[in-house]
């Protein structure tokens, strides 16, 4: 019996030294307790008079070992903490990880710049729906069915009278129906046309402007455009109006800006003309005002519409519109802001 205890004591003490974790220590304790139980179960085989002495020995042994387990609990805890600290050690001299920050897409950039420029002139933003009725996109804009001008834009129809808007001009009607003059709104948004080549995309962005009040003239339009050209491009950018046709404006104009590349001398970008066409505009057609319940004998107005991609291409010298939609990071990175 005594020998068994001594052997167990030696074994446990040896193992205690090599315990690394609380779990290992716990398992050893379980082992110790069951071994002790077995030793104690031998008590019944002893002579009655020997039992008290043996009981005392076992008890002392048990208490002694328990104290040892407690002492090692602290030792193992320290070992574990040290390991944890070593594993979590931070090398403060290590260089940091580089991370790539996102940036605004050039279309968003230009759109925001345009809104800034016009907001500075007192325009308020109105956003119309992308799915429009035939009425708002065409009919109310003085382009009834069978009007040849409908062929100017290849339209995606969703149903007989429902379409993807081909122009933000549809917003003009929505605003004038709800609001009475004075009106000064800017309407940015996506538009859709069945058109696809180096300078056209089936989805692109437009920025529409509408000003309606008493006494608005073509001179106001020209003055505002001159200011816009200076603020959006350079202070020496000039504006030229050429007669054109849109069903919803009369007279209508095509607006050119002096070429930012050559300053008007003529180069590849402006195809030798010194001018670059950037937007369509005109005085709001009387019929359109009437369609919206605005009295054309009291009020006049002008409207303009430009392609955001076109402005972005001119501003950044991009020659294929597809670059704006491919999301090639090498291209987009250049606009890091
Ligand atoms: N909506 C015309 C277009 O998409 C542009 C425009 C807007 C012309 C407003 C005149 C007035 O081509």
py3Dmol code that shows the C-alpha trace and the ligand (Angstrom):
import py3Dmol

protein = """\
ATOM      1  CA  UNK A   1       0.000   0.000   0.000  1.00  0.00           C
ATOM      2  CA  UNK A   2       2.698   2.406   1.081  1.00  0.00           C
ATOM      3  CA  UNK A   3       4.702   1.514  -1.961  1.00  0.00           C
ATOM      4  CA  UNK A   4       1.719   2.182  -4.230  1.00  0.00           C
ATOM      5  CA  UNK A   5       1.305   5.631  -2.732  1.00  0.00           C
ATOM      6  CA  UNK A   6       4.953   6.434  -3.113  1.00  0.00           C
ATOM      7  CA  UNK A   7       4.885   5.327  -6.734  1.00  0.00           C
ATOM      8  CA  UNK A   8       1.789   7.399  -7.512  1.00  0.00           C
ATOM      9  CA  UNK A   9       3.318  10.397  -5.758  1.00  0.00           C
ATOM     10  CA  UNK A  10       6.502  10.132  -7.808  1.00  0.00           C
ATOM     11  CA  UNK A  11       4.541   9.702 -11.027  1.00  0.00           C
ATOM     12  CA  UNK A  12       2.268  12.664 -10.411  1.00  0.00           C
ATOM     13  CA  UNK A  13       5.110  14.912  -9.318  1.00  0.00           C
ATOM     14  CA  UNK A  14       7.072  14.050 -12.413  1.00  0.00           C
ATOM     15  CA  UNK A  15       4.098  14.727 -14.691  1.00  0.00           C
ATOM     16  CA  UNK A  16       3.156  17.968 -12.966  1.00  0.00           C
ATOM     17  CA  UNK A  17       6.435  19.496 -14.099  1.00  0.00           C
ATOM     18  CA  UNK A  18       5.634  18.928 -17.754  1.00  0.00           C
ATOM     19  CA  UNK A  19       2.023  20.202 -17.793  1.00  0.00           C
ATOM     20  CA  UNK A  20       1.690  23.071 -20.239  1.00  0.00           C
ATOM     21  CA  UNK A  21      -2.002  23.888 -20.196  1.00  0.00           C
ATOM     22  CA  UNK A  22      -4.876  24.063 -17.761  1.00  0.00           C
ATOM     23  CA  UNK A  23      -6.513  21.261 -19.661  1.00  0.00           C
ATOM     24  CA  UNK A  24      -3.516  18.938 -19.280  1.00  0.00           C
ATOM     25  CA  UNK A  25      -3.404  19.776 -15.602  1.00  0.00           C
ATOM     26  CA  UNK A  26      -7.086  19.014 -15.223  1.00  0.00           C
ATOM     27  CA  UNK A  27      -6.684  15.667 -16.975  1.00  0.00           C
ATOM     28  CA  UNK A  28      -3.787  14.766 -14.685  1.00  0.00           C
ATOM     29  CA  UNK A  29      -5.916  15.633 -11.665  1.00  0.00           C
ATOM     30  CA  UNK A  30      -8.676  13.342 -12.894  1.00  0.00           C
ATOM     31  CA  UNK A  31      -6.103  10.587 -13.315  1.00  0.00           C
ATOM     32  CA  UNK A  32      -4.755  11.219  -9.807  1.00  0.00           C
ATOM     33  CA  UNK A  33      -8.208  11.133  -8.266  1.00  0.00           C
ATOM     34  CA  UNK A  34      -9.122   7.841  -9.844  1.00  0.00           C
ATOM     35  CA  UNK A  35      -5.785   6.289  -8.850  1.00  0.00           C
ATOM     36  CA  UNK A  36      -6.328   7.504  -5.303  1.00  0.00           C
ATOM     37  CA  UNK A  37      -9.795   6.036  -5.277  1.00  0.00           C
ATOM     38  CA  UNK A  38      -8.382   2.704  -6.247  1.00  0.00           C
ATOM     39  CA  UNK A  39      -5.805   2.850  -3.451  1.00  0.00           C
ATOM     40  CA  UNK A  40      -8.550   3.711  -0.979  1.00  0.00           C
ATOM     41  CA  UNK A  41     -10.646   0.831  -2.144  1.00  0.00           C
ATOM     42  CA  UNK A  42      -7.806  -1.438  -0.872  1.00  0.00           C
ATOM     43  CA  UNK A  43      -8.632  -0.305   2.665  1.00  0.00           C
ATOM     44  CA  UNK A  44     -11.305  -2.938   3.096  1.00  0.00           C
ATOM     45  CA  UNK A  45      -8.660  -5.667   2.771  1.00  0.00           C
ATOM     46  CA  UNK A  46      -6.697  -4.349   5.732  1.00  0.00           C
ATOM     47  CA  UNK A  47      -6.973  -5.560   9.271  1.00  0.00           C
ATOM     48  CA  UNK A  48      -9.350  -3.412  11.223  1.00  0.00           C
ATOM     49  CA  UNK A  49      -6.666  -2.047  13.560  1.00  0.00           C
ATOM     50  CA  UNK A  50      -4.438  -1.005  10.669  1.00  0.00           C
ATOM     51  CA  UNK A  51      -7.125   1.030   8.975  1.00  0.00           C
ATOM     52  CA  UNK A  52      -6.891   4.301  10.990  1.00  0.00           C
ATOM     53  CA  UNK A  53      -3.153   4.594  10.439  1.00  0.00           C
ATOM     54  CA  UNK A  54      -3.550   3.909   6.771  1.00  0.00           C
ATOM     55  CA  UNK A  55      -6.412   6.379   6.540  1.00  0.00           C
ATOM     56  CA  UNK A  56      -4.210   9.033   8.023  1.00  0.00           C
ATOM     57  CA  UNK A  57      -1.425   8.354   5.545  1.00  0.00           C
ATOM     58  CA  UNK A  58      -3.816   8.484   2.585  1.00  0.00           C
ATOM     59  CA  UNK A  59      -5.375  11.699   3.835  1.00  0.00           C
ATOM     60  CA  UNK A  60      -2.076  13.434   4.256  1.00  0.00           C
ATOM     61  CA  UNK A  61      -1.021  12.249   0.849  1.00  0.00           C
ATOM     62  CA  UNK A  62      -4.258  13.546  -0.666  1.00  0.00           C
ATOM     63  CA  UNK A  63      -3.948  16.948   0.967  1.00  0.00           C
ATOM     64  CA  UNK A  64      -0.300  17.239   0.022  1.00  0.00           C
ATOM     65  CA  UNK A  65      -1.048  16.438  -3.615  1.00  0.00           C
ATOM     66  CA  UNK A  66      -3.957  18.806  -3.751  1.00  0.00           C
ATOM     67  CA  UNK A  67      -1.704  21.605  -2.557  1.00  0.00           C
ATOM     68  CA  UNK A  68       0.730  20.640  -5.295  1.00  0.00           C
ATOM     69  CA  UNK A  69      -2.021  20.769  -7.915  1.00  0.00           C
ATOM     70  CA  UNK A  70      -2.955  24.226  -6.705  1.00  0.00           C
ATOM     71  CA  UNK A  71       0.642  25.373  -6.861  1.00  0.00           C
ATOM     72  CA  UNK A  72       0.933  24.054 -10.405  1.00  0.00           C
ATOM     73  CA  UNK A  73      -2.342  25.648 -11.420  1.00  0.00           C
ATOM     74  CA  UNK A  74      -0.648  29.001 -10.946  1.00  0.00           C
ATOM     75  CA  UNK A  75       2.522  27.857 -12.742  1.00  0.00           C
ATOM     76  CA  UNK A  76       0.554  26.554 -15.740  1.00  0.00           C
ATOM     77  CA  UNK A  77      -1.509  29.733 -15.897  1.00  0.00           C
ATOM     78  CA  UNK A  78       1.691  31.757 -16.129  1.00  0.00           C
ATOM     79  CA  UNK A  79       3.050  29.440 -18.827  1.00  0.00           C
ATOM     80  CA  UNK A  80      -0.138  29.886 -20.832  1.00  0.00           C
ATOM     81  CA  UNK A  81      -0.062  33.665 -20.530  1.00  0.00           C
ATOM     82  CA  UNK A  82       3.560  33.769 -21.647  1.00  0.00           C
ATOM     83  CA  UNK A  83       2.749  31.678 -24.700  1.00  0.00           C
ATOM     84  CA  UNK A  84      -0.195  33.909 -25.503  1.00  0.00           C
ATOM     85  CA  UNK A  85       1.909  37.060 -25.198  1.00  0.00           C
ATOM     86  CA  UNK A  86       4.607  35.561 -27.392  1.00  0.00           C
ATOM     87  CA  UNK A  87       2.053  34.653 -30.050  1.00  0.00           C
ATOM     88  CA  UNK A  88       0.422  38.066 -29.969  1.00  0.00           C
ATOM     89  CA  UNK A  89       3.588  40.034 -29.941  1.00  0.00           C
ATOM     90  CA  UNK A  90       3.465  43.005 -32.294  1.00  0.00           C
ATOM     91  CA  UNK A  91       6.462  44.060 -34.280  1.00  0.00           C
ATOM     92  CA  UNK A  92       6.071  47.804 -34.234  1.00  0.00           C
ATOM     93  CA  UNK A  93       8.883  48.222 -36.731  1.00  0.00           C
ATOM     94  CA  UNK A  94       7.060  46.167 -39.399  1.00  0.00           C
ATOM     95  CA  UNK A  95       5.848  48.307 -42.339  1.00  0.00           C
ATOM     96  CA  UNK A  96       2.034  48.655 -42.551  1.00  0.00           C
ATOM     97  CA  UNK A  97      -0.117  46.885 -45.099  1.00  0.00           C
ATOM     98  CA  UNK A  98      -0.983  49.013 -48.092  1.00  0.00           C
ATOM     99  CA  UNK A  99      -4.686  49.173 -48.843  1.00  0.00           C
ATOM    100  CA  UNK A 100      -6.391  50.436 -51.964  1.00  0.00           C
ATOM    101  CA  UNK A 101      -8.929  53.137 -51.436  1.00  0.00           C
ATOM    102  CA  UNK A 102     -11.849  53.421 -53.816  1.00  0.00           C
ATOM    103  CA  UNK A 103     -12.583  56.593 -55.746  1.00  0.00           C
ATOM    104  CA  UNK A 104     -15.527  58.195 -57.454  1.00  0.00           C
ATOM    105  CA  UNK A 105     -16.199  57.038 -61.007  1.00  0.00           C
ATOM    106  CA  UNK A 106     -15.378  59.704 -63.621  1.00  0.00           C
ATOM    107  CA  UNK A 107     -19.068  59.913 -64.573  1.00  0.00           C
ATOM    108  CA  UNK A 108     -20.020  60.568 -60.963  1.00  0.00           C
ATOM    109  CA  UNK A 109     -17.182  63.074 -60.691  1.00  0.00           C
ATOM    110  CA  UNK A 110     -18.332  65.023 -63.730  1.00  0.00           C
ATOM    111  CA  UNK A 111     -21.984  64.755 -62.726  1.00  0.00           C
ATOM    112  CA  UNK A 112     -21.136  66.227 -59.322  1.00  0.00           C
ATOM    113  CA  UNK A 113     -19.082  68.994 -60.907  1.00  0.00           C
ATOM    114  CA  UNK A 114     -21.958  69.848 -63.254  1.00  0.00           C
ATOM    115  CA  UNK A 115     -24.423  69.920 -60.360  1.00  0.00           C
ATOM    116  CA  UNK A 116     -22.009  72.163 -58.437  1.00  0.00           C
ATOM    117  CA  UNK A 117     -21.688  74.591 -61.320  1.00  0.00           C
ATOM    118  CA  UNK A 118     -25.449  74.852 -61.869  1.00  0.00           C
ATOM    119  CA  UNK A 119     -26.328  74.815 -58.184  1.00  0.00           C
ATOM    120  CA  UNK A 120     -24.052  77.851 -57.939  1.00  0.00           C
ATOM    121  CA  UNK A 121     -26.361  79.564 -60.451  1.00  0.00           C
ATOM    122  CA  UNK A 122     -29.453  78.734 -58.412  1.00  0.00           C
ATOM    123  CA  UNK A 123     -30.639  75.506 -60.067  1.00  0.00           C
ATOM    124  CA  UNK A 124     -32.394  72.908 -57.920  1.00  0.00           C
ATOM    125  CA  UNK A 125     -32.085  69.183 -58.650  1.00  0.00           C
ATOM    126  CA  UNK A 126     -35.131  67.170 -59.735  1.00  0.00           C
ATOM    127  CA  UNK A 127     -34.903  63.466 -60.557  1.00  0.00           C
ATOM    128  CA  UNK A 128     -37.551  61.834 -62.742  1.00  0.00           C
ATOM    129  CA  UNK A 129     -38.217  58.123 -63.292  1.00  0.00           C
ATOM    130  CA  UNK A 130     -36.155  56.017 -65.712  1.00  0.00           C
ATOM    131  CA  UNK A 131     -39.226  54.114 -66.856  1.00  0.00           C
ATOM    132  CA  UNK A 132     -41.443  56.665 -68.518  1.00  0.00           C
ATOM    133  CA  UNK A 133     -44.706  56.793 -70.344  1.00  0.00           C
ATOM    134  CA  UNK A 134     -44.786  57.622 -74.002  1.00  0.00           C
ATOM    135  CA  UNK A 135     -46.634  60.806 -73.004  1.00  0.00           C
ATOM    136  CA  UNK A 136     -43.864  62.325 -70.862  1.00  0.00           C
ATOM    137  CA  UNK A 137     -40.992  61.201 -73.051  1.00  0.00           C
ATOM    138  CA  UNK A 138     -42.528  62.246 -76.377  1.00  0.00           C
ATOM    139  CA  UNK A 139     -46.126  63.433 -76.705  1.00  0.00           C
ATOM    140  CA  UNK A 140     -46.056  66.209 -74.104  1.00  0.00           C
ATOM    141  CA  UNK A 141     -42.705  67.284 -75.542  1.00  0.00           C
ATOM    142  CA  UNK A 142     -44.479  68.113 -78.777  1.00  0.00           C
ATOM    143  CA  UNK A 143     -43.488  64.821 -80.391  1.00  0.00           C
ATOM    144  CA  UNK A 144     -46.808  63.067 -81.040  1.00  0.00           C
ATOM    145  CA  UNK A 145     -47.001  59.647 -82.603  1.00  0.00           C
ATOM    146  CA  UNK A 146     -45.987  59.625 -86.262  1.00  0.00           C
ATOM    147  CA  UNK A 147     -43.887  62.734 -85.669  1.00  0.00           C
ATOM    148  CA  UNK A 148     -40.715  62.217 -87.687  1.00  0.00           C
ATOM    149  CA  UNK A 149     -38.617  63.420 -84.740  1.00  0.00           C
ATOM    150  CA  UNK A 150     -39.390  60.159 -82.937  1.00  0.00           C
ATOM    151  CA  UNK A 151     -36.927  58.574 -85.313  1.00  0.00           C
ATOM    152  CA  UNK A 152     -34.180  60.827 -83.920  1.00  0.00           C
ATOM    153  CA  UNK A 153     -33.944  58.487 -80.957  1.00  0.00           C
ATOM    154  CA  UNK A 154     -34.123  54.702 -81.085  1.00  0.00           C
ATOM    155  CA  UNK A 155     -36.354  53.797 -78.216  1.00  0.00           C
ATOM    156  CA  UNK A 156     -36.521  50.722 -75.980  1.00  0.00           C
ATOM    157  CA  UNK A 157     -40.228  50.026 -75.449  1.00  0.00           C
ATOM    158  CA  UNK A 158     -41.330  47.971 -72.440  1.00  0.00           C
ATOM    159  CA  UNK A 159     -45.012  47.936 -73.402  1.00  0.00           C
ATOM    160  CA  UNK A 160     -47.135  49.848 -75.855  1.00  0.00           C
ATOM    161  CA  UNK A 161     -47.056  53.149 -73.981  1.00  0.00           C
ATOM    162  CA  UNK A 162     -44.207  52.403 -71.595  1.00  0.00           C
ATOM    163  CA  UNK A 163     -40.534  52.911 -72.369  1.00  0.00           C
ATOM    164  CA  UNK A 164     -37.062  53.515 -70.984  1.00  0.00           C
ATOM    165  CA  UNK A 165     -36.731  57.284 -71.201  1.00  0.00           C
ATOM    166  CA  UNK A 166     -34.580  58.379 -74.109  1.00  0.00           C
ATOM    167  CA  UNK A 167     -33.989  61.849 -72.671  1.00  0.00           C
ATOM    168  CA  UNK A 168     -34.138  63.626 -69.343  1.00  0.00           C
ATOM    169  CA  UNK A 169     -36.373  66.175 -71.087  1.00  0.00           C
ATOM    170  CA  UNK A 170     -39.279  64.041 -69.817  1.00  0.00           C
ATOM    171  CA  UNK A 171     -38.513  65.634 -66.432  1.00  0.00           C
ATOM    172  CA  UNK A 172     -39.351  69.094 -67.826  1.00  0.00           C
ATOM    173  CA  UNK A 173     -42.987  68.087 -68.136  1.00  0.00           C
ATOM    174  CA  UNK A 174     -43.135  66.489 -64.695  1.00  0.00           C
ATOM    175  CA  UNK A 175     -41.758  69.651 -63.102  1.00  0.00           C
ATOM    176  CA  UNK A 176     -43.955  72.106 -65.029  1.00  0.00           C
ATOM    177  CA  UNK A 177     -47.091  70.075 -64.280  1.00  0.00           C
ATOM    178  CA  UNK A 178     -46.476  70.359 -60.555  1.00  0.00           C
ATOM    179  CA  UNK A 179     -44.771  73.687 -60.156  1.00  0.00           C
ATOM    180  CA  UNK A 180     -45.677  77.093 -61.451  1.00  0.00           C
ATOM    181  CA  UNK A 181     -43.015  79.552 -62.628  1.00  0.00           C
ATOM    182  CA  UNK A 182     -40.482  80.762 -61.714  1.00  0.00           C
ATOM    183  CA  UNK A 183     -38.846  77.383 -62.383  1.00  0.00           C
ATOM    184  CA  UNK A 184     -35.122  76.700 -62.371  1.00  0.00           C
ATOM    185  CA  UNK A 185     -34.327  73.007 -62.244  1.00  0.00           C
ATOM    186  CA  UNK A 186     -31.551  70.650 -63.138  1.00  0.00           C
ATOM    187  CA  UNK A 187     -32.424  67.049 -63.884  1.00  0.00           C
ATOM    188  CA  UNK A 188     -29.598  64.514 -64.003  1.00  0.00           C
ATOM    189  CA  UNK A 189     -30.170  60.870 -64.807  1.00  0.00           C
ATOM    190  CA  UNK A 190     -29.687  57.777 -66.903  1.00  0.00           C
ATOM    191  CA  UNK A 191     -31.231  57.566 -70.351  1.00  0.00           C
ATOM    192  CA  UNK A 192     -31.481  54.695 -72.825  1.00  0.00           C
ATOM    193  CA  UNK A 193     -31.267  54.419 -76.600  1.00  0.00           C
ATOM    194  CA  UNK A 194     -30.686  51.529 -78.935  1.00  0.00           C
ATOM    195  CA  UNK A 195     -27.361  52.913 -80.067  1.00  0.00           C
ATOM    196  CA  UNK A 196     -23.890  51.441 -79.669  1.00  0.00           C
ATOM    197  CA  UNK A 197     -20.509  52.561 -81.042  1.00  0.00           C
ATOM    198  CA  UNK A 198     -17.295  54.337 -79.932  1.00  0.00           C
ATOM    199  CA  UNK A 199     -19.171  57.470 -78.881  1.00  0.00           C
ATOM    200  CA  UNK A 200     -22.609  56.007 -78.069  1.00  0.00           C
ATOM    201  CA  UNK A 201     -23.698  53.630 -75.345  1.00  0.00           C
ATOM    202  CA  UNK A 202     -27.212  52.131 -74.982  1.00  0.00           C
ATOM    203  CA  UNK A 203     -27.265  53.586 -71.468  1.00  0.00           C
ATOM    204  CA  UNK A 204     -25.775  56.979 -70.755  1.00  0.00           C
ATOM    205  CA  UNK A 205     -26.292  59.979 -68.516  1.00  0.00           C
ATOM    206  CA  UNK A 206     -27.834  63.302 -69.301  1.00  0.00           C
ATOM    207  CA  UNK A 207     -28.142  66.562 -67.454  1.00  0.00           C
ATOM    208  CA  UNK A 208     -31.205  68.591 -68.264  1.00  0.00           C
ATOM    209  CA  UNK A 209     -31.790  72.207 -67.359  1.00  0.00           C
ATOM    210  CA  UNK A 210     -35.039  74.155 -67.442  1.00  0.00           C
ATOM    211  CA  UNK A 211     -35.671  77.806 -66.657  1.00  0.00           C
ATOM    212  CA  UNK A 212     -39.159  79.280 -66.968  1.00  0.00           C
ATOM    213  CA  UNK A 213     -40.125  82.777 -65.883  1.00  0.00           C
ATOM    214  CA  UNK A 214     -41.409  86.086 -67.208  1.00  0.00           C
ATOM    215  CA  UNK A 215     -39.131  87.626 -69.800  1.00  0.00           C
ATOM    216  CA  UNK A 216     -36.641  84.796 -70.308  1.00  0.00           C
ATOM    217  CA  UNK A 217     -34.859  85.118 -73.666  1.00  0.00           C
ATOM    218  CA  UNK A 218     -32.291  83.333 -75.770  1.00  0.00           C
ATOM    219  CA  UNK A 219     -29.742  85.867 -74.471  1.00  0.00           C
ATOM    220  CA  UNK A 220     -30.249  84.490 -70.959  1.00  0.00           C
ATOM    221  CA  UNK A 221     -29.525  81.017 -72.293  1.00  0.00           C
ATOM    222  CA  UNK A 222     -26.400  82.197 -74.058  1.00  0.00           C
ATOM    223  CA  UNK A 223     -25.140  84.112 -71.032  1.00  0.00           C
ATOM    224  CA  UNK A 224     -25.716  81.182 -68.739  1.00  0.00           C
ATOM    225  CA  UNK A 225     -23.945  78.798 -71.126  1.00  0.00           C
ATOM    226  CA  UNK A 226     -20.945  81.135 -71.382  1.00  0.00           C
ATOM    227  CA  UNK A 227     -20.672  81.104 -67.601  1.00  0.00           C
ATOM    228  CA  UNK A 228     -21.104  77.328 -67.528  1.00  0.00           C
ATOM    229  CA  UNK A 229     -18.311  76.832 -70.112  1.00  0.00           C
ATOM    230  CA  UNK A 230     -15.906  78.959 -68.087  1.00  0.00           C
ATOM    231  CA  UNK A 231     -16.641  77.208 -64.817  1.00  0.00           C
ATOM    232  CA  UNK A 232     -16.686  73.670 -66.203  1.00  0.00           C
ATOM    233  CA  UNK A 233     -13.714  73.994 -68.549  1.00  0.00           C
ATOM    234  CA  UNK A 234     -11.360  76.983 -68.646  1.00  0.00           C
ATOM    235  CA  UNK A 235     -11.861  80.742 -68.305  1.00  0.00           C
ATOM    236  CA  UNK A 236     -11.030  81.177 -72.000  1.00  0.00           C
ATOM    237  CA  UNK A 237     -13.617  78.640 -73.254  1.00  0.00           C
ATOM    238  CA  UNK A 238     -16.043  80.259 -75.693  1.00  0.00           C
ATOM    239  CA  UNK A 239     -19.592  79.291 -76.637  1.00  0.00           C
ATOM    240  CA  UNK A 240     -21.173  79.215 -80.087  1.00  0.00           C
ATOM    241  CA  UNK A 241     -24.833  78.605 -80.897  1.00  0.00           C
ATOM    242  CA  UNK A 242     -25.869  77.009 -84.180  1.00  0.00           C
ATOM    243  CA  UNK A 243     -29.446  76.678 -85.397  1.00  0.00           C
ATOM    244  CA  UNK A 244     -30.837  73.191 -84.915  1.00  0.00           C
ATOM    245  CA  UNK A 245     -34.092  71.369 -84.408  1.00  0.00           C
ATOM    246  CA  UNK A 246     -35.797  69.773 -81.418  1.00  0.00           C
ATOM    247  CA  UNK A 247     -39.580  69.393 -81.324  1.00  0.00           C
ATOM    248  CA  UNK A 248     -39.816  70.790 -77.789  1.00  0.00           C
ATOM    249  CA  UNK A 249     -37.777  73.956 -78.321  1.00  0.00           C
ATOM    250  CA  UNK A 250     -38.280  76.831 -80.767  1.00  0.00           C
ATOM    251  CA  UNK A 251     -35.879  78.166 -81.769  1.00  0.00           C
ATOM    252  CA  UNK A 252     -33.516  75.270 -81.124  1.00  0.00           C
ATOM    253  CA  UNK A 253     -29.758  75.432 -80.999  1.00  0.00           C
ATOM    254  CA  UNK A 254     -26.787  73.140 -80.973  1.00  0.00           C
ATOM    255  CA  UNK A 255     -24.156  74.456 -78.582  1.00  0.00           C
ATOM    256  CA  UNK A 256     -20.437  74.249 -79.365  1.00  0.00           C
ATOM    257  CA  UNK A 257     -17.537  75.080 -77.061  1.00  0.00           C
ATOM    258  CA  UNK A 258     -14.175  76.267 -78.325  1.00  0.00           C
ATOM    259  CA  UNK A 259     -11.839  73.257 -78.452  1.00  0.00           C
ATOM    260  CA  UNK A 260     -10.031  72.801 -75.149  1.00  0.00           C
ATOM    261  CA  UNK A 261      -7.207  70.962 -76.886  1.00  0.00           C
ATOM    262  CA  UNK A 262      -6.143  73.555 -79.452  1.00  0.00           C
ATOM    263  CA  UNK A 263      -7.934  76.628 -78.130  1.00  0.00           C
ATOM    264  CA  UNK A 264      -9.844  77.020 -81.399  1.00  0.00           C
ATOM    265  CA  UNK A 265      -7.022  76.691 -83.941  1.00  0.00           C
ATOM    266  CA  UNK A 266      -8.216  73.318 -85.162  1.00  0.00           C
ATOM    267  CA  UNK A 267      -6.866  69.896 -84.217  1.00  0.00           C
ATOM    268  CA  UNK A 268      -7.705  66.209 -84.312  1.00  0.00           C
ATOM    269  CA  UNK A 269     -10.064  66.390 -81.354  1.00  0.00           C
ATOM    270  CA  UNK A 270     -12.231  69.096 -82.960  1.00  0.00           C
ATOM    271  CA  UNK A 271     -11.675  67.657 -86.432  1.00  0.00           C
ATOM    272  CA  UNK A 272     -10.010  70.867 -87.528  1.00  0.00           C
ATOM    273  CA  UNK A 273     -13.026  73.080 -86.814  1.00  0.00           C
ATOM    274  CA  UNK A 274     -11.876  74.615 -83.521  1.00  0.00           C
ATOM    275  CA  UNK A 275     -15.304  73.828 -82.015  1.00  0.00           C
ATOM    276  CA  UNK A 276     -16.784  70.872 -80.181  1.00  0.00           C
ATOM    277  CA  UNK A 277     -20.481  70.163 -79.985  1.00  0.00           C
ATOM    278  CA  UNK A 278     -21.546  69.569 -76.385  1.00  0.00           C
ATOM    279  CA  UNK A 279     -25.250  70.057 -75.955  1.00  0.00           C
ATOM    280  CA  UNK A 280     -28.686  70.783 -77.353  1.00  0.00           C
ATOM    281  CA  UNK A 281     -30.824  73.659 -76.161  1.00  0.00           C
ATOM    282  CA  UNK A 282     -33.472  76.174 -77.107  1.00  0.00           C
ATOM    283  CA  UNK A 283     -36.430  78.260 -76.044  1.00  0.00           C
ATOM    284  CA  UNK A 284     -39.197  76.044 -74.639  1.00  0.00           C
ATOM    285  CA  UNK A 285     -41.790  75.535 -77.378  1.00  0.00           C
ATOM    286  CA  UNK A 286     -45.135  77.301 -76.689  1.00  0.00           C
ATOM    287  CA  UNK A 287     -46.905  73.998 -77.240  1.00  0.00           C
ATOM    288  CA  UNK A 288     -44.888  72.370 -74.448  1.00  0.00           C
ATOM    289  CA  UNK A 289     -45.759  75.199 -72.043  1.00  0.00           C
ATOM    290  CA  UNK A 290     -49.427  74.855 -73.022  1.00  0.00           C
ATOM    291  CA  UNK A 291     -49.311  71.077 -72.489  1.00  0.00           C
ATOM    292  CA  UNK A 292     -48.252  71.739 -68.913  1.00  0.00           C
ATOM    293  CA  UNK A 293     -50.762  74.477 -68.201  1.00  0.00           C
ATOM    294  CA  UNK A 294     -48.233  77.312 -68.332  1.00  0.00           C
ATOM    295  CA  UNK A 295     -49.461  80.394 -70.217  1.00  0.00           C
ATOM    296  CA  UNK A 296     -46.961  80.981 -73.078  1.00  0.00           C
ATOM    297  CA  UNK A 297     -48.141  84.577 -73.446  1.00  0.00           C
ATOM    298  CA  UNK A 298     -46.992  85.322 -69.917  1.00  0.00           C
ATOM    299  CA  UNK A 299     -44.035  83.019 -69.469  1.00  0.00           C
ATOM    300  CA  UNK A 300     -41.101  81.980 -71.590  1.00  0.00           C
ATOM    301  CA  UNK A 301     -38.259  79.650 -70.842  1.00  0.00           C
ATOM    302  CA  UNK A 302     -35.180  77.895 -72.073  1.00  0.00           C
ATOM    303  CA  UNK A 303     -34.051  74.296 -71.758  1.00  0.00           C
ATOM    304  CA  UNK A 304     -30.823  72.492 -72.391  1.00  0.00           C
ATOM    305  CA  UNK A 305     -29.665  68.900 -72.294  1.00  0.00           C
ATOM    306  CA  UNK A 306     -26.154  67.507 -72.325  1.00  0.00           C
ATOM    307  CA  UNK A 307     -24.518  64.091 -72.196  1.00  0.00           C
ATOM    308  CA  UNK A 308     -22.470  63.581 -69.042  1.00  0.00           C
ATOM    309  CA  UNK A 309     -20.234  60.982 -70.743  1.00  0.00           C
ATOM    310  CA  UNK A 310     -19.526  63.417 -73.541  1.00  0.00           C
ATOM    311  CA  UNK A 311     -18.428  66.116 -71.082  1.00  0.00           C
ATOM    312  CA  UNK A 312     -16.287  63.546 -69.211  1.00  0.00           C
ATOM    313  CA  UNK A 313     -14.677  62.392 -72.466  1.00  0.00           C
ATOM    314  CA  UNK A 314     -13.848  65.956 -73.432  1.00  0.00           C
ATOM    315  CA  UNK A 315     -12.585  66.918 -70.016  1.00  0.00           C
ATOM    316  CA  UNK A 316     -10.339  63.898 -69.595  1.00  0.00           C
ATOM    317  CA  UNK A 317      -9.441  63.193 -73.230  1.00  0.00           C
ATOM    318  CA  UNK A 318     -11.175  59.799 -73.349  1.00  0.00           C
ATOM    319  CA  UNK A 319     -11.738  58.672 -76.927  1.00  0.00           C
ATOM    320  CA  UNK A 320     -13.938  55.614 -76.448  1.00  0.00           C
ATOM    321  CA  UNK A 321     -17.107  55.788 -74.369  1.00  0.00           C
ATOM    322  CA  UNK A 322     -16.734  52.083 -73.536  1.00  0.00           C
ATOM    323  CA  UNK A 323     -13.827  52.911 -71.221  1.00  0.00           C
ATOM    324  CA  UNK A 324     -16.414  54.512 -68.934  1.00  0.00           C
ATOM    325  CA  UNK A 325     -18.420  51.298 -68.596  1.00  0.00           C
ATOM    326  CA  UNK A 326     -15.842  48.519 -68.587  1.00  0.00           C
ATOM    327  CA  UNK A 327     -14.717  49.141 -64.997  1.00  0.00           C
ATOM    328  CA  UNK A 328     -11.098  48.411 -65.805  1.00  0.00           C
ATOM    329  CA  UNK A 329      -9.280  49.341 -62.598  1.00  0.00           C
ATOM    330  CA  UNK A 330      -6.210  50.549 -64.529  1.00  0.00           C
ATOM    331  CA  UNK A 331      -8.419  53.129 -66.220  1.00  0.00           C
ATOM    332  CA  UNK A 332     -10.445  54.074 -63.145  1.00  0.00           C
ATOM    333  CA  UNK A 333      -7.347  54.433 -60.926  1.00  0.00           C
ATOM    334  CA  UNK A 334      -6.350  57.510 -62.894  1.00  0.00           C
ATOM    335  CA  UNK A 335      -9.265  59.364 -61.381  1.00  0.00           C
ATOM    336  CA  UNK A 336      -8.206  58.683 -57.770  1.00  0.00           C
ATOM    337  CA  UNK A 337      -9.562  61.555 -55.775  1.00  0.00           C
TER     338      UNK A 337
END
"""
ligand_1 = """\
12
LIG
N -33.306 66.072 -75.160
C -32.385 66.474 -76.192
C -31.573 65.253 -76.596
O -31.554 64.302 -75.887
C -31.481 67.568 -75.723
C -32.198 68.846 -75.451
C -32.665 69.128 -74.179
C -32.422 69.757 -76.469
C -33.338 70.306 -73.931
C -33.083 70.932 -76.212
C -33.525 71.206 -74.954
O -30.951 65.235 -77.633
"""
view = py3Dmol.view(width=600, height=400)
view.addModel(protein, "pdb")
view.setStyle({"model": 0}, {"cartoon": {"style": "trace"}})
view.addModel(ligand_1, "xyz")
view.setStyle({"model": 1}, {"stick": {}})
view.zoomTo()
view.show()
